[in-house]
Amino acid sequence: MEHPYYETFQEINELGIQLAYYTTPGGYHPLHWHEEIELLYPLNGESTIQIEGQKYQISNKHLTVIDSRQVHSTYTYSDTSMFICIHISRKYMEKYLPDLDMYQIHCIPDKITDEQFPEYLSVCKQMEQLTRLYIEDVSAYLMEAEGIILQILAHLIRFFSVRVVSNDNSADKLTLERIRNVITYVEDHFREPVSLHDIAGHLGLGKEYFCRFFKKNMGISFLQYVNEVRVSRIYQDLIRTDAPVSELAEQNGFSNQKLFNRTFKEIYGCTPSSVRKNNK
């Protein structure tokens, strides 16, 4: 699956730790998911993150953890927001903790308890260490970075995880699998005409049942979700290219210009031309 907005990750090792320091183009970044555990640490600015349907404010220098396969989206309020983002393969972690699947990590700033707060400050300071290493460009940077990341993970598992009984609820598993399947399908096909008939058939469901299923679990209609994905890509293209707005809309799946303009304004509160003007 294509990651919708991250810059290229730097491989810390061949086994499954990836690290990126990047500036996001701002705006809305639609729902997506990945197999890796994600550590997200804003260096400046403020953002909103939605994880499994719940929204949270994340401020600069506050660590947020998105566990493996959690559906999430973000909205950043500045075109110069900088982040540290780390992806860690669960397979990599299994060599240290063979029963890792029995642990769920819960580390979101809004939900840190008073008892957890000292430990939360500790992991945030470790993220600051990564920033200093990067800025100083030390010779053993990758080696030190891997050590710090492993310490952070150990701390998260020790103080911010819960051990859970294996979930054998087949209905819940099927729901999650379907949602992830839909997100992957849209990422692969949003530039093409995408109909309810197409996606319902892809999942082996009836069209009416799929509409109810998606709205219940995602909070928006499927076609609205597809258009949000398209608009988010157009936003990035507006900043990075000089192609005409109408051409970008068509390239990213919009055949109806009025629908594109309305959707864009609903999400960003402005017109496409003003975005391009403000980023010159």
BATOR-693591 format. One record per residue (C-alpha): x, y, z; chain. Coordinates in steps of 0.05 Angstrom, whole numbers. Example, Ala and Ser with C-alpha at 12.3 -4.5 7.8 and 13.67 -1.06 7.14 Angstrom:
# residues 2
+--------+--------+--------+-------+
:     c1 :     c2 :     c3 : kette :
+--------+--------+--------+-------+
:    246 :    -90 :    156 :     A :
:    273 :    -21 :    143 :     A :
+--------+--------+--------+-------+
***
This chain:
# residues 280
+--------+--------+--------+-------+
:     c1 :     c2 :     c3 : kette :
+--------+--------+--------+-------+
:      0 :      0 :      0 :     A :
:     26 :     70 :    -17 :     A :
:     35 :    115 :     42 :     A :
:     -4 :    179 :     27 :     A :
:     41 :    232 :     55 :     A :
:    105 :    208 :     88 :     A :
:    172 :    226 :     59 :     A :
:    221 :    169 :     43 :     A :
:    240 :    131 :    106 :     A :
:    313 :    118 :    123 :     A :
:    326 :     45 :    139 :     A :
:    359 :     39 :    208 :     A :
:    370 :    -35 :    197 :     A :
:    348 :    -88 :    148 :     A :
:    302 :   -121 :    199 :     A :
:    247 :    -69 :    207 :     A :
:    262 :      0 :    237 :     A :
:    250 :     60 :    191 :     A :
:    261 :    132 :    211 :     A :
:    240 :    196 :    176 :     A :
:    249 :    270 :    191 :     A :
:    201 :    307 :    145 :     A :
:    160 :    369 :    133 :     A :
:     88 :    354 :    115 :     A :
:     52 :    396 :     63 :     A :
:     -4 :    410 :    113 :     A :
:    -78 :    400 :    109 :     A :
:   -117 :    335 :    112 :     A :
:    -85 :    267 :    104 :     A :
:   -139 :    215 :     95 :     A :
:   -151 :    150 :    133 :     A :
:    -97 :     98 :    122 :     A :
:    -64 :     41 :    159 :     A :
:      0 :     -1 :    159 :     A :
:     27 :    -63 :    192 :     A :
:     82 :    -26 :    229 :     A :
:     78 :      8 :    297 :     A :
:     84 :     83 :    286 :     A :
:    116 :    134 :    333 :     A :
:     97 :    205 :    313 :     A :
:    132 :    263 :    345 :     A :
:    117 :    334 :    320 :     A :
:    175 :    382 :    325 :     A :
:    133 :    444 :    315 :     A :
:     61 :    465 :    302 :     A :
:     -3 :    430 :    321 :     A :
:    -41 :    373 :    290 :     A :
:   -105 :    334 :    298 :     A :
:   -101 :    258 :    293 :     A :
:   -160 :    210 :    286 :     A :
:   -146 :    139 :    310 :     A :
:   -200 :     86 :    303 :     A :
:   -254 :    139 :    298 :     A :
:   -231 :    183 :    357 :     A :
:   -199 :    251 :    348 :     A :
:   -142 :    279 :    389 :     A :
:   -101 :    343 :    389 :     A :
:    -26 :    332 :    387 :     A :
:     21 :    388 :    403 :     A :
:     94 :    396 :    386 :     A :
:    144 :    352 :    425 :     A :
:     88 :    305 :    448 :     A :
:     95 :    232 :    427 :     A :
:     36 :    195 :    398 :     A :
:     37 :    120 :    384 :     A :
:     -6 :     89 :    330 :     A :
:     -6 :     14 :    340 :     A :
:     -2 :    -36 :    283 :     A :
:    -63 :    -37 :    236 :     A :
:    -99 :     21 :    270 :     A :
:   -137 :     63 :    219 :     A :
:   -116 :    135 :    226 :     A :
:   -115 :    203 :    193 :     A :
:    -84 :    271 :    209 :     A :
:    -97 :    345 :    198 :     A :
:    -38 :    392 :    204 :     A :
:    -48 :    466 :    211 :     A :
:     16 :    491 :    180 :     A :
:     53 :    478 :    115 :     A :
:    118 :    479 :    153 :     A :
:    101 :    427 :    206 :     A :
:    160 :    382 :    219 :     A :
:    157 :    311 :    248 :     A :
:    198 :    253 :    269 :     A :
:    163 :    190 :    246 :     A :
:    187 :    119 :    263 :     A :
:    158 :     55 :    235 :     A :
:    175 :    -10 :    271 :     A :
:    159 :    -78 :    244 :     A :
:    124 :   -124 :    293 :     A :
:    163 :   -182 :    264 :     A :
:    227 :   -146 :    284 :     A :
:    202 :   -138 :    355 :     A :
:    183 :   -212 :    362 :     A :
:    256 :   -232 :    370 :     A :
:    256 :   -192 :    435 :     A :
:    185 :   -207 :    456 :     A :
:    157 :   -270 :    423 :     A :
:     87 :   -258 :    450 :     A :
:     85 :   -186 :    425 :     A :
:     16 :   -198 :    394 :     A :
:    -11 :   -203 :    464 :     A :
:      8 :   -130 :    478 :     A :
:    -28 :    -67 :    456 :     A :
:      8 :      0 :    464 :     A :
:    -34 :     59 :    487 :     A :
:      6 :    124 :    486 :     A :
:    -35 :    185 :    466 :     A :
:    -21 :    252 :    501 :     A :
:    -94 :    265 :    518 :     A :
:    -99 :    198 :    554 :     A :
:    -35 :    198 :    595 :     A :
:    -50 :    187 :    669 :     A :
:    -17 :    223 :    726 :     A :
:     19 :    158 :    744 :     A :
:     45 :    151 :    672 :     A :
:     66 :    224 :    664 :     A :
:    138 :    217 :    689 :     A :
:    150 :    158 :    643 :     A :
:    117 :    196 :    586 :     A :
:    165 :    254 :    596 :     A :
:    222 :    204 :    594 :     A :
:    203 :    177 :    525 :     A :
:    193 :    247 :    498 :     A :
:    263 :    265 :    521 :     A :
:    289 :    204 :    484 :     A :
:    255 :    230 :    421 :     A :
:    291 :    296 :    432 :     A :
:    356 :    258 :    434 :     A :
:    341 :    231 :    364 :     A :
:    330 :    302 :    341 :     A :
:    397 :    325 :    368 :     A :
:    433 :    266 :    337 :     A :
:    403 :    284 :    269 :     A :
:    421 :    357 :    274 :     A :
:    492 :    344 :    298 :     A :
:    501 :    291 :    243 :     A :
:    546 :    248 :    287 :     A :
:    588 :    194 :    255 :     A :
:    553 :    136 :    291 :     A :
:    484 :    166 :    282 :     A :
:    449 :    103 :    257 :     A :
:    478 :     60 :    311 :     A :
:    458 :    109 :    366 :     A :
:    389 :    120 :    335 :     A :
:    374 :     46 :    335 :     A :
:    394 :     41 :    409 :     A :
:    349 :     99 :    428 :     A :
:    290 :     72 :    389 :     A :
:    297 :      4 :    423 :     A :
:    298 :     39 :    491 :     A :
:    235 :     78 :    473 :     A :
:    199 :     14 :    451 :     A :
:    219 :    -23 :    514 :     A :
:    194 :     36 :    556 :     A :
:    128 :     37 :    517 :     A :
:    116 :    -37 :    527 :     A :
:    134 :    -33 :    600 :     A :
:     93 :     27 :    620 :     A :
:     42 :     40 :    564 :     A :
:     19 :    -28 :    541 :     A :
:    -35 :    -75 :    564 :     A :
:    -33 :   -150 :    557 :     A :
:    -97 :   -174 :    523 :     A :
:   -130 :   -241 :    514 :     A :
:   -129 :   -263 :    442 :     A :
:   -190 :   -236 :    407 :     A :
:   -229 :   -293 :    376 :     A :
:   -288 :   -250 :    356 :     A :
:   -292 :   -268 :    283 :     A :
:   -343 :   -213 :    268 :     A :
:   -295 :   -158 :    294 :     A :
:   -237 :   -188 :    255 :     A :
:   -278 :   -190 :    191 :     A :
:   -300 :   -117 :    200 :     A :
:   -228 :    -94 :    209 :     A :
:   -204 :   -135 :    150 :     A :
:   -259 :   -106 :    105 :     A :
:   -243 :    -34 :    126 :     A :
:   -169 :    -45 :    112 :     A :
:   -186 :    -77 :     46 :     A :
:   -228 :    -16 :     26 :     A :
:   -173 :     33 :     45 :     A :
:   -122 :     -7 :      4 :     A :
:   -169 :    -11 :    -55 :     A :
:   -181 :     64 :    -55 :     A :
:   -107 :     79 :    -50 :     A :
:    -96 :     36 :   -112 :     A :
:   -155 :     61 :   -153 :     A :
:   -174 :    132 :   -132 :     A :
:   -150 :    162 :   -198 :     A :
:   -199 :    117 :   -235 :     A :
:   -275 :    120 :   -234 :     A :
:   -294 :     83 :   -170 :     A :
:   -366 :     62 :   -159 :     A :
:   -404 :     30 :   -102 :     A :
:   -417 :    -29 :   -147 :     A :
:   -341 :    -38 :   -157 :     A :
:   -322 :    -36 :    -84 :     A :
:   -381 :    -77 :    -60 :     A :
:   -365 :   -130 :   -112 :     A :
:   -292 :   -128 :    -92 :     A :
:   -313 :   -147 :    -21 :     A :
:   -367 :   -196 :    -43 :     A :
:   -422 :   -154 :    -11 :     A :
:   -487 :   -124 :    -36 :     A :
:   -485 :    -49 :    -51 :     A :
:   -537 :    -28 :      0 :     A :
:   -505 :    -71 :     55 :     A :
:   -436 :    -43 :     39 :     A :
:   -461 :     29 :     44 :     A :
:   -490 :     17 :    113 :     A :
:   -428 :    -21 :    135 :     A :
:   -379 :     33 :    113 :     A :
:   -418 :     91 :    142 :     A :
:   -426 :     55 :    208 :     A :
:   -352 :     39 :    216 :     A :
:   -320 :    101 :    184 :     A :
:   -370 :    156 :    200 :     A :
:   -374 :    181 :    128 :     A :
:   -401 :    153 :     63 :     A :
:   -355 :    113 :     18 :     A :
:   -359 :    163 :    -40 :     A :
:   -343 :    221 :      8 :     A :
:   -282 :    182 :     32 :     A :
:   -259 :    171 :    -40 :     A :
:   -266 :    245 :    -55 :     A :
:   -227 :    263 :      8 :     A :
:   -169 :    219 :    -14 :     A :
:   -171 :    251 :    -83 :     A :
:   -172 :    322 :    -55 :     A :
:   -114 :    308 :     -7 :     A :
:    -71 :    286 :    -66 :     A :
:    -92 :    347 :   -106 :     A :
:    -72 :    392 :    -48 :     A :
:     -2 :    364 :    -50 :     A :
:      2 :    370 :   -126 :     A :
:    -20 :    443 :   -121 :     A :
:     41 :    458 :    -77 :     A :
:     91 :    415 :   -115 :     A :
:     71 :    428 :   -188 :     A :
:     48 :    484 :   -234 :     A :
:     -3 :    442 :   -271 :     A :
:    -72 :    474 :   -281 :     A :
:   -122 :    460 :   -226 :     A :
:   -172 :    429 :   -275 :     A :
:   -118 :    382 :   -300 :     A :
:    -99 :    360 :   -230 :     A :
:   -172 :    348 :   -212 :     A :
:   -181 :    304 :   -274 :     A :
:   -116 :    266 :   -262 :     A :
:   -137 :    250 :   -191 :     A :
:   -205 :    222 :   -209 :     A :
:   -253 :    282 :   -209 :     A :
:   -297 :    286 :   -271 :     A :
:   -343 :    338 :   -239 :     A :
:   -310 :    405 :   -228 :     A :
:   -365 :    432 :   -183 :     A :
:   -361 :    371 :   -138 :     A :
:   -285 :    379 :   -134 :     A :
:   -290 :    453 :   -115 :     A :
:   -343 :    440 :    -62 :     A :
:   -305 :    381 :    -31 :     A :
:   -239 :    420 :    -31 :     A :
:   -271 :    479 :      5 :     A :
:   -306 :    435 :     56 :     A :
:   -240 :    404 :     76 :     A :
:   -191 :    462 :     70 :     A :
:   -237 :    522 :     78 :     A :
:   -209 :    556 :     16 :     A :
:   -202 :    550 :    -59 :     A :
:   -147 :    511 :    -95 :     A :
:   -121 :    575 :   -127 :     A :
:   -111 :    607 :    -58 :     A :
:    -71 :    547 :    -34 :     A :
:    -24 :    554 :    -93 :     A :
:    -18 :    629 :    -84 :     A :
:     -3 :    623 :     -9 :     A :
:     52 :    572 :    -22 :     A :
:     91 :    610 :    -75 :     A :
+--------+--------+--------+-------+
***
